[in-house]
């Protein structure tokens, strides 16, 4: 049986990654790819990495018989779209914006959106009708901290420095995505106020009740196109060996999250749905480094992982992607 898939907001980066993955998914049947500005045009004219891969064209509306719809709209636009377009209650929704990630926003119309981080909410995702896909920074940082939260070991403030590629800003043009500005350059943005802090805090509190620590997050813009490298550290009474064992046990059944014995780097995960973690102890500080591809594990790959769980498929279906190391 094929899963009938629709995509709304089909011209952006996350939609392009979704199409790339789903074209090779054994059980997915790609149907309507909605883009109001590109309706009638071949998909490969926008996503030119798909030349020769598909003859699909953009549409102006969904077909109406979809089993699942991915919303790849800008932040704040998913609610507006759903208000104007009523989907059947039987249609699953996987939303890649931040509109439904927080508990206060999880109920909308007759739907309840489950936060779609499989390493945290696998069983809830399997029973859900609608999914709020996590943010990219949020994914990398939460995976670095969840084992400590479950063990009740987040007892002091957490400091995070994380750098992301230019695709994290989306496809719309702005001053900070121009090549002449971005190349040979690094800059900070939204220090201590990034919007992903809310979902990170809620997830950690889900595992460690009465959590009372601050997360000090400094996000950086990198001069590369994709990937996130996060350095997360906090005081800990665990030894390095105890911490590594804790992380390995927590992720023992997580097919895409691996605790590495060696130091990690971005090229190991770009174009894949992997998260690699490395745990080290320096004096009193426990350092966890975390790397993901912001468009795959940080967005579209994780969305397909959630689709697999929704439909009772192997979690890894369609996601056996290899990094381009050289």
C-alpha positions as CSV (number, residue, x, y, z in Angstrom):
1,X,0.0,0.0,0.0
2,X,1.3,3.4,-1.0
3,X,1.0,6.5,1.3
4,X,-0.4,9.4,-0.7
5,X,1.7,12.4,0.1
6,X,1.0,16.1,-0.4
7,X,3.4,19.0,0.2
8,X,2.4,22.6,0.8
9,X,5.0,25.3,0.3
10,X,6.8,23.2,-2.3
11,X,9.4,25.7,-3.5
12,X,11.5,26.1,-0.4
13,X,14.6,24.2,0.9
14,X,12.8,21.9,3.2
15,X,10.3,20.9,0.5
16,X,13.1,20.2,-1.9
17,X,14.7,17.9,0.6
18,X,11.4,16.2,1.2
19,X,10.9,15.5,-2.5
20,X,14.4,14.2,-2.8
21,X,13.8,11.7,0.0
22,X,10.3,10.7,-0.8
23,X,10.9,10.0,-4.5
24,X,13.0,7.1,-3.3
25,X,10.7,6.0,-0.5
26,X,9.3,2.5,-1.1
27,X,5.9,3.3,0.3
28,X,5.4,7.0,-0.6
29,X,3.4,8.2,-3.6
30,X,4.1,11.9,-4.2
31,X,1.1,13.7,-5.4
32,X,0.3,17.4,-5.2
33,X,3.3,19.7,-4.5
34,X,1.6,23.1,-3.9
35,X,3.4,26.4,-4.7
36,X,1.2,29.3,-5.6
37,X,4.0,31.1,-7.3
38,X,5.1,28.1,-9.4
39,X,1.9,26.3,-10.2
40,X,2.1,24.6,-13.6
41,X,5.9,24.6,-13.7
42,X,8.0,21.5,-13.5
43,X,9.4,20.8,-10.0
44,X,12.9,20.4,-11.3
45,X,12.9,24.0,-12.6
46,X,13.0,25.1,-9.0
47,X,14.8,22.1,-7.4
48,X,17.3,21.6,-10.1
49,X,19.0,18.8,-8.3
50,X,16.0,16.8,-9.4
51,X,16.6,17.1,-13.1
52,X,16.0,13.7,-14.6
53,X,14.5,12.4,-11.3
54,X,10.8,13.5,-11.7
55,X,8.3,14.9,-14.1
56,X,6.0,16.2,-11.4
57,X,4.7,19.8,-11.7
58,X,3.7,22.3,-9.0
59,X,0.0,22.7,-8.4
60,X,-2.1,25.4,-6.9
61,X,-4.0,23.1,-4.5
62,X,-3.9,19.7,-2.9
63,X,-5.7,16.7,-4.6
64,X,-7.9,16.1,-1.5
65,X,-7.2,12.4,-1.1
66,X,-3.8,12.7,0.7
67,X,-3.0,10.4,3.6
68,X,-0.5,12.8,4.9
69,X,0.3,16.5,4.2
70,X,3.6,18.1,4.9
71,X,3.4,21.9,5.6
72,X,6.7,23.5,4.5
73,X,5.5,27.1,5.1
74,X,7.3,29.9,6.8
75,X,6.9,30.3,10.6
76,X,3.5,31.7,11.4
77,X,2.0,30.7,8.0
78,X,0.8,27.1,8.8
79,X,-2.0,28.3,11.1
80,X,-3.1,30.8,8.5
81,X,-3.1,28.2,5.8
82,X,-5.0,25.6,7.9
83,X,-7.6,28.3,8.7
84,X,-8.3,28.8,5.0
85,X,-8.0,25.2,3.9
86,X,-9.9,22.5,5.8
87,X,-8.4,19.1,5.6
88,X,-10.2,15.8,6.4
89,X,-9.8,14.7,10.0
90,X,-8.3,11.4,8.6
91,X,-5.5,13.3,6.9
92,X,-2.3,13.3,8.9
93,X,-0.4,16.7,9.1
94,X,3.3,17.1,9.6
95,X,4.1,20.7,10.1
96,X,7.7,21.9,9.7
97,X,7.1,25.5,11.1
98,X,7.2,26.5,14.7
99,X,3.4,27.2,14.9
100,X,2.5,24.2,17.0
101,X,5.6,23.1,18.8
102,X,4.9,24.6,22.2
103,X,2.4,23.1,24.5
104,X,0.3,26.3,24.5
105,X,-0.1,26.0,20.7
106,X,-0.4,22.3,20.4
107,X,-4.3,22.3,20.0
108,X,-5.6,23.9,16.9
109,X,-9.1,23.4,15.4
110,X,-9.9,19.8,16.2
111,X,-6.3,18.6,16.1
112,X,-3.6,18.0,18.7
113,X,-0.1,18.4,17.5
114,X,2.4,16.0,19.1
115,X,6.0,17.3,19.3
116,X,7.9,15.1,16.8
117,X,11.2,14.3,18.3
118,X,11.3,10.5,18.0
119,X,14.1,10.1,20.5
120,X,11.8,11.7,23.1
121,X,8.2,11.0,22.0
122,X,8.3,7.8,19.8
123,X,5.2,6.1,21.3
124,X,3.2,9.3,21.2
125,X,4.1,10.0,17.6
126,X,3.0,6.4,16.6
127,X,-0.5,7.2,17.9
128,X,-0.7,10.8,16.7
129,X,-2.8,12.4,14.0
130,X,-0.7,15.6,13.6
131,X,3.0,16.3,14.2
132,X,4.9,19.5,15.0
133,X,8.3,18.8,13.6
134,X,11.1,20.2,15.8
135,X,13.4,23.0,14.9
136,X,16.9,22.4,13.7
137,X,18.9,24.0,16.5
138,X,16.4,22.5,18.9
139,X,17.0,19.0,17.6
140,X,20.8,19.2,17.9
141,X,20.7,20.8,21.4
142,X,17.9,18.5,22.8
143,X,19.7,15.4,21.6
144,X,22.8,16.6,23.5
145,X,20.9,17.1,26.7
146,X,18.0,14.5,26.9
147,X,20.1,11.8,28.6
148,X,21.1,14.2,31.4
149,X,17.5,15.3,31.9
150,X,16.2,11.7,32.1
151,X,18.8,10.9,34.8
152,X,18.0,14.1,36.7
153,X,21.5,15.4,36.1
154,X,20.7,18.9,34.8
155,X,21.5,20.7,38.1
156,X,23.3,23.8,36.8
157,X,23.1,26.3,34.0
158,X,23.7,25.0,30.5
159,X,25.8,26.9,28.0
160,X,25.4,26.4,24.2
161,X,27.3,27.7,21.2
162,X,26.0,26.5,17.9
163,X,26.7,27.4,14.3
164,X,24.4,26.8,11.3
165,X,24.7,26.9,7.6
166,X,23.1,29.5,5.4
167,X,20.2,27.2,4.4
168,X,19.0,27.6,8.0
169,X,17.8,31.1,7.1
170,X,15.5,29.7,4.4
171,X,15.3,30.6,0.7
172,X,14.1,34.2,1.0
173,X,16.8,36.8,0.3
174,X,18.2,39.0,3.1
175,X,21.4,40.9,3.7
176,X,23.0,38.0,5.6
177,X,22.5,35.3,3.0
178,X,24.3,37.1,0.1
179,X,27.5,35.3,-0.9
180,X,29.6,38.4,-0.6
181,X,28.4,38.9,3.0
182,X,28.4,35.2,4.1
183,X,31.6,33.9,2.6
184,X,34.7,34.2,4.8
185,X,32.5,35.5,7.6
186,X,30.9,34.4,10.9
187,X,28.3,36.4,12.9
188,X,26.1,36.0,15.9
189,X,22.3,36.4,15.9
190,X,19.5,36.3,18.5
191,X,21.9,35.8,21.5
192,X,20.1,34.3,24.5
193,X,16.7,34.9,22.8
194,X,16.5,32.3,20.0
195,X,12.9,31.0,19.4
196,X,14.0,27.4,19.8
197,X,14.7,27.8,23.5
198,X,11.0,27.4,24.3
199,X,10.7,23.9,22.8
200,X,14.1,22.8,24.3
201,X,13.0,23.8,27.8
202,X,9.6,22.0,27.5
203,X,11.2,18.8,26.3
204,X,13.8,18.8,29.1
205,X,11.1,19.5,31.7
206,X,9.2,16.5,30.3
207,X,12.0,14.2,31.4
208,X,13.3,16.1,34.5
209,X,10.4,17.5,36.4
210,X,10.8,20.8,38.4
211,X,13.8,21.6,36.1
212,X,15.3,24.9,37.3
213,X,18.3,25.7,35.2
214,X,18.9,28.4,32.5
215,X,20.1,27.6,29.0
216,X,22.4,30.3,27.7
217,X,22.4,29.9,23.9
218,X,24.6,31.7,21.4
219,X,23.6,30.9,17.8
220,X,26.1,31.7,15.0
221,X,25.8,32.1,11.2
222,X,28.4,30.0,9.4
223,X,30.0,30.5,6.0
224,X,28.8,27.1,4.7
225,X,25.5,26.0,3.2
226,X,24.2,23.3,5.6
227,X,24.8,21.6,8.9
228,X,24.8,22.5,12.6
229,X,27.6,22.0,15.0
230,X,26.6,22.6,18.6
231,X,28.9,22.7,21.7
232,X,27.0,22.2,24.9
233,X,28.5,22.2,28.4
234,X,27.4,22.2,32.0
235,X,28.9,21.3,35.4
236,X,28.4,17.6,36.2
237,X,29.3,15.2,38.9
238,X,29.5,12.3,36.4
239,X,32.8,11.0,35.3
240,X,33.5,10.8,31.5
241,X,33.0,7.1,31.5
242,X,29.7,7.4,33.4
243,X,28.4,10.1,31.1
244,X,29.3,8.1,27.9
245,X,27.6,5.0,29.3
246,X,24.5,7.1,30.2
247,X,24.3,8.5,26.6
248,X,24.9,5.1,25.0
249,X,22.1,3.5,27.0
250,X,19.7,6.3,26.3
251,X,20.2,6.1,22.5
252,X,20.6,2.3,22.3
253,X,17.3,2.0,20.4
254,X,17.6,5.3,18.4
255,X,18.6,4.3,14.8
256,X,19.8,7.8,13.8
257,X,21.5,9.0,17.0
258,X,25.0,7.7,17.7
259,X,27.5,8.4,20.5
260,X,30.9,8.5,19.0
261,X,34.1,7.5,20.7
262,X,36.0,10.0,18.5
263,X,35.6,13.7,18.1
264,X,33.0,14.5,15.5
265,X,32.7,16.9,12.5
266,X,30.0,18.2,10.2
267,X,31.0,16.3,7.1
268,X,30.0,13.0,8.9
269,X,26.3,14.0,8.8
270,X,25.6,16.4,6.0
271,X,23.0,15.0,3.6
272,X,22.0,12.4,6.2
273,X,19.4,12.0,9.0
274,X,22.1,11.2,11.5
275,X,22.9,13.0,14.8
276,X,26.4,12.3,16.1
277,X,27.2,13.0,19.7
278,X,30.6,13.1,21.5
279,X,30.9,13.4,25.3
280,X,34.0,14.6,27.2
281,X,34.8,15.8,30.7
282,X,37.1,18.7,31.4
283,X,37.5,19.4,35.1
284,X,33.9,19.9,36.4
285,X,32.5,20.6,32.9
286,X,30.8,18.0,30.8
287,X,31.1,18.9,27.1
288,X,28.7,17.4,24.6
289,X,29.2,18.1,21.0
290,X,26.3,17.4,18.6
291,X,26.2,17.6,14.8
292,X,23.3,17.3,12.4
293,X,22.2,18.4,8.9
294,X,19.8,21.2,9.5
295,X,17.7,20.3,6.4
296,X,17.6,16.6,7.0
297,X,17.6,15.5,10.7
298,X,16.8,19.2,11.5
299,X,13.8,19.3,9.2
300,X,12.8,17.1,6.3
301,X,14.5,13.8,7.2
302,X,13.0,13.9,10.7
303,X,9.6,14.7,9.1
304,X,9.9,11.5,7.0
305,X,11.1,9.6,10.2
306,X,7.9,10.8,11.8
307,X,5.8,9.8,8.8
308,X,7.3,6.3,9.1
309,X,6.3,6.1,12.7
310,X,2.7,7.4,12.0
311,X,2.1,4.7,9.4
312,X,3.8,1.8,11.2
313,X,6.8,1.5,8.9
314,X,10.4,0.9,9.9
315,X,11.7,4.2,11.3
316,X,14.6,4.1,8.9
317,X,12.5,3.6,5.7
318,X,13.8,5.8,2.9
319,X,16.4,7.4,5.1
320,X,19.5,5.3,4.3
321,X,21.4,8.4,3.2
322,X,25.2,8.6,3.1
323,X,27.3,11.6,3.9
324,X,29.6,13.0,1.3
325,X,32.8,13.0,3.3
326,X,35.2,14.0,0.6
